[in-house]
């Protein structure tokens, strides 16, 4: 380390190498919005691949921007899993981009286009400039240490998850104009204008090309929202079960036939009904982070919910009460005040969204039948979820029985995450009964079943801790069970229609 400080240490070579590598890779991806409109003759599979690359580029910039916000505000937190950091920074970066792009949307059309390129070019130069901290830095792969030591079964499962995610891409809508696409994704017109401004500016180079705009918005709705759903589901599962069972839980979620059936009826549900998982995970993670500065993220999660359905903004009140009165009641009053000081920025943005909409977006009523039907449909479509009732009994035993009586069953350990999960989910379920049913249907009803279903397997694997071959066999059996009722051939047929192939 000291040798890098001397005159002939080769630091300029390292800086030049860093700048060339980062600059070329960054601006190569930035060329995609320029190239796509010029290659009209390409087939849909190539255009779709290029769109995936562009979305991947945006996700990487959200992550780096979230990392920069952490650095500037000196937010240092405790992690349960490295995926917690990835999910947190992706969401924090996305929230920051939403705010910036909404400010940009206030400009005239010509200036929006100019500022779009100025923003991305400036960001690219900033990330590529070779300061010493950026040369001696953590690599992107270091954020996925969780997956560094996967065995063969786990690597195979990760590959299957990726394959299923790609082939589960729903068919593209037939509409092309911005207004018709808005109605297609949001027929009830609940999603706020801040979100549509963010989506419009994100894909502004495609605005003059309806075919590409349709493809961009559709792939964004699926890959970004459901990709974050699976990532957050894994992060939440890691609070309760091991790495390999967390992967199995993710695989169980994406392999259910309901995944494709839900998207076939309503593409927009990939955006709205995935919020419940983010809300519950963010509560547990912020409590475990052991720093009050993550209150900023807590408030921005509330702001994000208000964009999807203005009634969800009132869930911020429950969020604040849970953190102050239950989850952090052992912390000092000063600590809790600091959390709400940082969270107040997001709460203020939520209030602005609700007031600016100018209409009553509340779904007052009794939505019990909708929620029960959704849970029952998800439960009966997947054989793996037959374990869920046993998982519920395990949580009840974990919370209410004494540790001594649980030692034989190896149900010891921290009980707080179980309490926080049940309390936060119960509050959200009650809220969805009266105000916002989107918090309890479709993808919102899927992830609680996944968590409950993997808990009995965690208990079984702990009992068989010394019998590795038996555990592997059981693991393989459940992978096959999930795969056999995934309707893989049906997903392939839907996927092939994207390219005009009828099978």
C-alpha positions as CSV (number, residue, x, y, z in Angstrom):
1,X,0.0,0.0,0.0
2,X,2.8,2.4,0.8
3,X,4.5,1.7,-2.6
4,X,1.6,3.4,-4.4
5,X,2.5,6.7,-2.8
6,X,6.0,7.0,-4.3
7,X,6.7,8.8,-7.5
8,X,7.3,5.7,-9.7
9,X,4.6,3.6,-8.2
10,X,2.7,3.2,-11.5
11,X,-0.4,5.0,-10.2
12,X,-0.9,6.8,-13.5
13,X,-1.0,3.5,-15.4
14,X,-3.7,2.2,-13.0
15,X,-5.6,5.4,-13.4
16,X,-5.5,5.3,-17.2
17,X,-6.5,1.6,-17.2
18,X,-9.4,2.3,-14.9
19,X,-10.6,5.3,-17.0
20,X,-10.4,3.4,-20.3
21,X,-12.2,0.3,-18.9
22,X,-15.0,2.2,-17.2
23,X,-15.4,4.8,-19.8
24,X,-15.6,2.4,-22.8
25,X,-17.9,0.0,-21.0
26,X,-20.2,2.8,-19.8
27,X,-20.5,4.7,-23.1
28,X,-21.0,1.4,-25.0
29,X,-24.2,0.8,-23.1
30,X,-25.2,4.4,-23.5
31,X,-25.1,3.9,-27.3
32,X,-28.0,1.5,-27.2
33,X,-30.7,4.2,-27.2
34,X,-29.0,5.6,-30.3
35,X,-28.6,2.4,-32.1
36,X,-32.0,0.8,-31.5
37,X,-34.0,3.3,-33.6
38,X,-31.5,2.8,-36.4
39,X,-31.8,-1.0,-36.7
40,X,-35.5,-1.3,-37.5
41,X,-34.8,-4.3,-39.7
42,X,-33.5,-6.4,-36.8
43,X,-35.7,-9.2,-35.5
44,X,-37.6,-8.9,-32.2
45,X,-35.2,-11.3,-30.4
46,X,-32.2,-8.9,-31.1
47,X,-34.2,-5.8,-30.2
48,X,-35.4,-7.5,-27.0
49,X,-31.8,-8.5,-26.1
50,X,-30.7,-4.9,-26.6
51,X,-33.5,-3.6,-24.5
52,X,-32.5,-6.0,-21.7
53,X,-28.9,-4.7,-21.9
54,X,-30.1,-1.1,-21.6
55,X,-32.3,-1.9,-18.6
56,X,-29.3,-3.8,-17.1
57,X,-27.3,-0.6,-17.7
58,X,-29.9,1.5,-15.9
59,X,-30.0,-0.9,-12.9
60,X,-26.2,-0.7,-12.6
61,X,-26.4,3.1,-12.5
62,X,-29.1,3.0,-9.8
63,X,-26.9,0.8,-7.7
64,X,-23.9,3.1,-8.1
65,X,-26.0,6.2,-7.4
66,X,-27.4,4.5,-4.2
67,X,-23.8,3.7,-3.2
68,X,-22.9,7.4,-3.8
69,X,-25.8,8.5,-1.6
70,X,-24.5,6.2,1.1
71,X,-21.1,7.7,0.8
72,X,-22.2,11.4,0.8
73,X,-24.6,11.0,3.8
74,X,-22.2,8.6,5.6
75,X,-24.8,5.9,6.0
76,X,-23.1,2.8,7.5
77,X,-25.3,-0.1,8.3
78,X,-25.3,-3.7,9.5
79,X,-26.2,-6.4,7.0
80,X,-27.9,-9.8,7.5
81,X,-27.1,-10.8,3.9
82,X,-25.0,-9.2,1.1
83,X,-28.2,-9.2,-0.9
84,X,-29.7,-6.7,1.6
85,X,-27.1,-4.2,0.4
86,X,-27.8,-4.9,-3.3
87,X,-31.6,-4.5,-2.9
88,X,-31.3,-1.4,-0.7
89,X,-28.9,0.4,-3.1
90,X,-30.9,-0.5,-6.2
91,X,-34.1,0.9,-4.6
92,X,-32.4,4.0,-3.1
93,X,-30.8,4.7,-6.5
94,X,-34.1,4.3,-8.2
95,X,-35.9,6.6,-5.8
96,X,-33.2,9.2,-6.4
97,X,-33.5,8.9,-10.2
98,X,-37.3,9.3,-9.8
99,X,-36.9,12.6,-8.1
100,X,-34.3,13.9,-10.6
101,X,-36.3,12.8,-13.6
102,X,-39.5,14.4,-12.3
103,X,-37.6,17.7,-12.0
104,X,-36.4,17.1,-15.6
105,X,-40.0,16.4,-16.7
106,X,-40.9,20.0,-15.9
107,X,-38.7,21.3,-18.8
108,X,-39.9,21.7,-22.4
109,X,-39.6,18.6,-24.6
110,X,-36.4,19.7,-26.4
111,X,-34.7,20.5,-23.1
112,X,-35.7,17.1,-21.6
113,X,-33.9,15.4,-24.5
114,X,-30.8,17.5,-24.1
115,X,-30.7,17.1,-20.3
116,X,-31.2,13.4,-20.7
117,X,-27.9,13.0,-22.5
118,X,-26.2,15.6,-20.3
119,X,-27.2,13.7,-17.2
120,X,-26.0,10.3,-18.3
121,X,-22.8,11.6,-19.9
122,X,-22.0,13.6,-16.7
123,X,-22.7,10.5,-14.6
124,X,-20.5,8.4,-16.8
125,X,-17.6,10.8,-16.5
126,X,-18.0,11.0,-12.8
127,X,-18.0,7.2,-12.4
128,X,-15.1,6.8,-14.8
129,X,-12.8,9.5,-13.3
130,X,-10.0,7.5,-11.7
131,X,-9.6,8.8,-8.1
132,X,-7.6,6.6,-5.8
133,X,-10.7,5.5,-4.0
134,X,-12.2,4.2,-7.2
135,X,-9.1,2.3,-8.1
136,X,-8.8,0.6,-4.7
137,X,-12.5,-0.1,-4.5
138,X,-14.9,-3.0,-3.9
139,X,-15.7,-4.8,-7.1
140,X,-19.3,-5.3,-8.2
141,X,-18.9,-9.1,-7.6
142,X,-18.0,-8.4,-4.0
143,X,-21.6,-7.5,-3.4
144,X,-22.6,-11.0,-4.3
145,X,-20.5,-12.8,-1.7
146,X,-23.6,-14.7,-0.8
147,X,-23.2,-16.8,-4.0
148,X,-19.5,-17.3,-3.9
149,X,-19.5,-20.8,-2.5
150,X,-22.6,-22.4,-4.1
151,X,-22.5,-26.2,-4.5
152,X,-23.7,-27.9,-7.6
153,X,-27.3,-28.1,-6.6
154,X,-27.5,-24.4,-5.8
155,X,-25.7,-23.4,-9.0
156,X,-28.2,-25.5,-11.0
157,X,-31.1,-23.9,-9.1
158,X,-29.8,-20.4,-9.8
159,X,-29.5,-21.3,-13.5
160,X,-33.1,-22.6,-13.5
161,X,-34.3,-19.4,-11.8
162,X,-32.7,-17.3,-14.5
163,X,-34.1,-19.4,-17.3
164,X,-37.6,-19.4,-15.9
165,X,-37.4,-15.6,-15.4
166,X,-36.5,-15.0,-19.0
167,X,-39.1,-17.4,-20.5
168,X,-41.8,-16.0,-18.2
169,X,-41.7,-12.6,-20.0
170,X,-45.3,-11.9,-20.9
171,X,-46.5,-10.9,-24.3
172,X,-46.1,-7.4,-25.4
173,X,-49.2,-5.1,-25.5
174,X,-50.6,-4.1,-28.9
175,X,-50.8,-0.4,-27.9
176,X,-48.1,2.0,-28.8
177,X,-49.0,5.5,-27.7
178,X,-48.1,6.8,-24.2
179,X,-51.7,7.3,-23.1
180,X,-52.9,3.9,-24.3
181,X,-49.9,2.2,-22.6
182,X,-50.8,4.0,-19.4
183,X,-54.3,2.7,-19.5
184,X,-53.0,-0.8,-20.4
185,X,-50.7,-1.0,-17.4
186,X,-53.1,1.0,-15.1
187,X,-56.7,0.5,-16.2
188,X,-58.0,1.9,-12.8
189,X,-55.8,5.0,-13.2
190,X,-54.3,4.7,-9.7
191,X,-50.6,5.1,-10.5
192,X,-49.3,8.7,-9.8
193,X,-48.0,11.0,-12.5
194,X,-44.5,11.0,-10.8
195,X,-44.1,7.4,-11.9
196,X,-45.1,8.0,-15.5
197,X,-42.8,11.0,-15.6
198,X,-39.9,8.8,-14.4
199,X,-40.7,6.1,-17.0
200,X,-41.1,8.6,-19.8
201,X,-37.8,10.3,-19.2
202,X,-36.0,7.0,-18.6
203,X,-36.8,5.9,-22.1
204,X,-37.1,9.4,-23.7
205,X,-35.0,8.5,-26.8
206,X,-37.7,6.0,-27.8
207,X,-40.6,8.4,-27.4
208,X,-40.7,9.1,-31.2
209,X,-40.7,5.4,-32.0
210,X,-43.9,3.8,-30.7
211,X,-42.8,0.2,-31.4
212,X,-39.6,0.6,-29.3
213,X,-41.5,2.6,-26.6
214,X,-44.0,-0.3,-26.2
215,X,-41.1,-2.8,-25.9
216,X,-39.2,-0.6,-23.5
217,X,-42.1,0.0,-21.1
218,X,-43.2,-3.7,-21.2
219,X,-39.7,-5.1,-20.5
220,X,-39.2,-2.5,-17.8
221,X,-42.5,-3.5,-16.0
222,X,-41.5,-7.1,-16.0
223,X,-37.7,-7.2,-15.5
224,X,-37.3,-4.4,-13.1
225,X,-40.3,-4.9,-10.9
226,X,-40.4,-8.7,-10.7
227,X,-36.5,-8.8,-10.7
228,X,-36.6,-6.6,-7.6
229,X,-39.4,-8.8,-6.2
230,X,-37.3,-11.9,-6.4
231,X,-34.2,-10.2,-5.1
232,X,-36.1,-8.7,-2.1
233,X,-37.8,-12.1,-1.5
234,X,-34.4,-13.8,-1.2
235,X,-33.2,-11.0,1.2
236,X,-36.3,-11.5,3.4
237,X,-36.0,-15.3,3.4
238,X,-32.4,-15.0,4.6
239,X,-33.7,-13.7,8.0
240,X,-35.4,-17.0,8.6
241,X,-33.8,-19.8,6.6
242,X,-30.4,-20.8,5.0
243,X,-29.0,-19.8,1.7
244,X,-30.0,-22.9,-0.2
245,X,-33.6,-22.8,1.1
246,X,-33.8,-19.2,0.3
247,X,-32.9,-20.1,-3.3
248,X,-35.5,-22.8,-3.2
249,X,-38.1,-20.3,-2.0
250,X,-37.3,-18.0,-4.9
251,X,-37.6,-20.9,-7.3
252,X,-40.9,-21.9,-5.8
253,X,-42.3,-18.4,-6.3
254,X,-41.2,-18.0,-10.0
255,X,-42.1,-21.6,-10.9
256,X,-45.7,-21.3,-9.8
257,X,-48.1,-21.2,-12.8
258,X,-49.8,-18.3,-11.1
259,X,-46.8,-16.2,-11.9
260,X,-47.6,-16.3,-15.7
261,X,-51.4,-16.4,-15.2
262,X,-51.3,-13.2,-13.2
263,X,-49.3,-11.4,-15.8
264,X,-51.5,-12.6,-18.6
265,X,-54.5,-10.9,-17.1
266,X,-52.8,-7.7,-15.9
267,X,-49.3,-6.6,-16.7
268,X,-49.4,-3.7,-14.3
269,X,-49.8,-6.0,-11.3
270,X,-46.1,-6.6,-11.6
271,X,-45.6,-3.0,-10.4
272,X,-48.3,-2.5,-7.9
273,X,-48.8,-5.8,-6.0
274,X,-45.1,-6.3,-5.4
275,X,-44.9,-3.3,-3.1
276,X,-46.1,-5.3,-0.1
277,X,-42.9,-7.4,0.0
278,X,-40.7,-4.3,-0.3
279,X,-42.6,-2.6,2.5
280,X,-42.2,-5.6,4.9
281,X,-38.6,-6.2,4.1
282,X,-37.7,-2.5,4.5
283,X,-39.2,-2.5,8.0
284,X,-37.2,-5.5,9.1
285,X,-34.0,-4.3,7.4
286,X,-34.1,-0.8,8.8
287,X,-34.7,-2.1,12.3
288,X,-31.7,-4.5,11.9
289,X,-29.4,-1.9,10.3
290,X,-28.6,-0.3,13.7
291,X,-28.3,3.2,12.2
292,X,-30.9,5.9,12.3
293,X,-29.7,7.3,8.9
294,X,-31.6,4.5,7.2
295,X,-34.7,6.3,8.1
296,X,-34.2,8.2,4.8
297,X,-34.8,4.9,3.0
298,X,-37.9,4.1,5.2
299,X,-39.5,7.4,4.2
300,X,-38.7,6.9,0.5
301,X,-40.3,3.5,0.5
302,X,-43.4,5.2,1.7
303,X,-43.1,7.8,-1.1
304,X,-42.7,4.9,-3.6
305,X,-45.9,3.4,-2.4
306,X,-47.8,6.6,-2.8
307,X,-46.8,6.7,-6.4
308,X,-48.3,3.3,-7.0
309,X,-51.6,3.9,-5.2
310,X,-52.1,7.2,-3.3
311,X,-54.0,5.3,-0.5
312,X,-50.8,3.5,0.3
313,X,-49.4,6.8,1.5
314,X,-51.5,6.4,4.7
315,X,-49.6,3.1,5.4
316,X,-46.7,5.4,6.3
317,X,-48.6,6.3,9.5
318,X,-48.6,2.6,10.4
319,X,-45.0,2.3,9.4
320,X,-44.0,5.1,11.7
321,X,-46.0,3.7,14.7
322,X,-44.6,0.2,14.2
323,X,-41.0,1.4,14.3
324,X,-41.5,3.8,17.2
325,X,-43.8,1.9,19.5
326,X,-42.9,-1.8,18.8
327,X,-39.8,-2.6,16.7
328,X,-37.5,0.0,18.2
329,X,-39.1,0.6,21.6
330,X,-35.8,-0.5,23.3
331,X,-33.9,2.3,21.6
332,X,-33.5,5.7,23.1
333,X,-36.1,8.5,22.4
334,X,-33.3,10.5,20.7
335,X,-32.5,7.5,18.3
336,X,-36.2,7.2,17.3
337,X,-36.5,10.9,16.7
338,X,-33.4,10.8,14.4
339,X,-35.0,8.0,12.4
340,X,-38.1,10.1,11.8
341,X,-36.0,13.2,11.1
342,X,-34.5,11.3,8.1
343,X,-37.8,9.6,7.2
344,X,-39.7,13.0,7.1
345,X,-38.3,13.8,3.7
346,X,-40.1,10.7,2.2
347,X,-43.2,11.3,4.2
348,X,-43.4,14.9,2.9
349,X,-43.0,13.7,-0.7
350,X,-45.9,11.2,0.0
351,X,-48.1,14.1,1.2
352,X,-47.3,16.1,-1.9
353,X,-48.3,13.2,-4.1
354,X,-51.6,12.7,-2.4
355,X,-52.5,16.4,-2.4
356,X,-51.4,16.9,-6.0
357,X,-53.5,14.2,-7.5
358,X,-56.7,16.2,-6.7
359,X,-59.0,13.2,-6.6
360,X,-60.2,10.7,-4.0
361,X,-58.2,7.5,-4.8
362,X,-59.4,5.5,-1.8
363,X,-60.9,2.1,-2.3
364,X,-63.1,2.2,0.8
365,X,-65.0,-1.0,1.2
366,X,-64.7,-4.6,2.3
367,X,-62.3,-6.5,0.1
368,X,-62.2,-9.7,2.2
369,X,-63.4,-12.0,-0.7
370,X,-60.8,-10.6,-3.1
371,X,-58.0,-11.3,-0.7
372,X,-59.1,-14.8,0.3
373,X,-59.7,-15.8,-3.3
374,X,-56.2,-14.6,-4.2
375,X,-54.6,-16.5,-1.4
376,X,-56.6,-19.7,-2.1
377,X,-55.8,-19.5,-5.8
378,X,-52.0,-19.2,-5.1
379,X,-52.1,-21.9,-2.4
380,X,-53.9,-24.5,-4.7
381,X,-51.8,-23.8,-7.8
382,X,-48.6,-25.0,-6.2
383,X,-48.1,-28.4,-4.5
384,X,-45.0,-26.9,-2.7
385,X,-47.3,-24.6,-0.8
386,X,-49.0,-27.5,1.0
387,X,-46.2,-27.0,3.6
388,X,-47.4,-23.5,4.5
389,X,-49.8,-24.5,7.3
390,X,-46.9,-26.3,9.0
391,X,-44.8,-23.1,8.6
392,X,-47.5,-21.1,10.3
393,X,-47.5,-23.5,13.3
394,X,-43.7,-23.2,13.5
395,X,-43.9,-19.4,13.7
396,X,-46.6,-19.5,16.4
397,X,-44.5,-22.0,18.4
398,X,-41.5,-19.8,17.9
399,X,-43.2,-16.7,19.2
400,X,-45.3,-18.1,22.0
401,X,-43.4,-21.1,23.4
402,X,-40.4,-20.8,25.7
403,X,-36.9,-21.4,24.3
404,X,-36.3,-24.4,26.6
405,X,-39.3,-26.2,25.1
406,X,-38.0,-25.5,21.6
407,X,-34.4,-26.6,22.1
408,X,-35.2,-30.2,21.1
409,X,-36.7,-29.0,17.8
410,X,-33.8,-26.5,17.2
411,X,-36.2,-23.6,17.0
412,X,-34.0,-21.4,19.2
413,X,-32.4,-18.1,18.0
414,X,-33.7,-14.6,17.6
415,X,-37.5,-14.4,17.7
416,X,-37.7,-10.7,16.8
417,X,-37.7,-11.2,13.0
418,X,-40.6,-13.6,13.3
419,X,-42.6,-11.1,15.4
420,X,-41.8,-8.3,13.0
421,X,-42.8,-10.3,10.0
422,X,-46.2,-11.4,11.5
423,X,-47.0,-7.9,12.9
424,X,-46.1,-6.0,9.7
425,X,-47.8,-8.5,7.5
426,X,-51.0,-8.4,9.7
427,X,-51.1,-4.6,9.6
428,X,-50.7,-4.6,5.9
429,X,-53.4,-7.2,5.4
430,X,-55.8,-5.2,7.6
431,X,-55.0,-2.1,5.6
432,X,-55.7,-4.0,2.3
433,X,-59.1,-5.1,3.6
434,X,-60.4,-1.5,3.7
435,X,-58.2,0.8,1.6
436,X,-55.9,-0.8,-0.9
437,X,-56.6,-4.4,-1.9
438,X,-53.5,-4.4,-4.2
439,X,-51.5,-5.0,-1.0
440,X,-53.1,-8.5,-0.5
441,X,-53.7,-9.9,-4.0
442,X,-51.7,-11.5,-6.8
443,X,-47.9,-11.2,-6.1
444,X,-48.8,-9.9,-2.6
445,X,-50.4,-13.2,-1.7
446,X,-47.5,-15.3,-3.1
447,X,-44.5,-14.3,-1.0
448,X,-46.1,-15.1,2.5
449,X,-46.9,-18.6,1.2
450,X,-43.2,-19.0,0.1
451,X,-41.9,-18.0,3.5
452,X,-44.3,-20.3,5.4
453,X,-43.5,-23.2,3.1
454,X,-39.7,-23.2,3.5
455,X,-39.8,-23.0,7.3
456,X,-40.6,-26.7,7.8
457,X,-37.8,-27.6,5.4
458,X,-35.4,-25.5,7.5
459,X,-36.4,-27.4,10.6
460,X,-36.0,-30.7,8.7
461,X,-32.5,-29.7,7.4
462,X,-31.4,-28.8,10.9
463,X,-32.4,-32.2,12.2
464,X,-30.4,-33.8,9.3
465,X,-27.4,-31.5,9.7
466,X,-25.0,-34.5,9.8
467,X,-26.5,-36.3,6.9
468,X,-25.5,-34.3,3.9
469,X,-26.5,-36.9,1.3
470,X,-30.0,-37.1,2.7
471,X,-30.4,-33.3,2.7
472,X,-29.2,-33.2,-0.9
473,X,-31.7,-35.8,-1.9
474,X,-34.6,-34.0,-0.2
475,X,-33.4,-30.7,-1.8
476,X,-33.4,-32.3,-5.2
477,X,-36.9,-33.8,-4.7
478,X,-38.4,-30.4,-3.9
479,X,-36.7,-28.8,-6.9
480,X,-38.3,-31.5,-9.1
481,X,-41.7,-31.0,-7.4
482,X,-41.5,-27.2,-8.1
483,X,-40.3,-27.8,-11.7
484,X,-42.9,-30.4,-12.6
485,X,-45.9,-28.1,-11.9
486,X,-44.3,-25.0,-13.4
487,X,-46.0,-25.4,-16.8
488,X,-42.7,-24.8,-18.4
489,X,-44.0,-25.7,-21.9
490,X,-46.8,-23.1,-21.5
491,X,-44.3,-20.4,-20.7
492,X,-42.2,-21.4,-23.7
493,X,-45.2,-21.0,-26.0
494,X,-45.9,-17.5,-24.6
495,X,-42.3,-16.5,-24.9
496,X,-42.1,-17.7,-28.5
497,X,-45.1,-15.5,-29.4
498,X,-42.8,-12.5,-28.7
499,X,-41.0,-13.3,-31.8
500,X,-44.0,-14.1,-33.9
501,X,-43.6,-17.9,-33.6
502,X,-46.8,-19.9,-32.9
503,X,-46.3,-23.4,-31.6
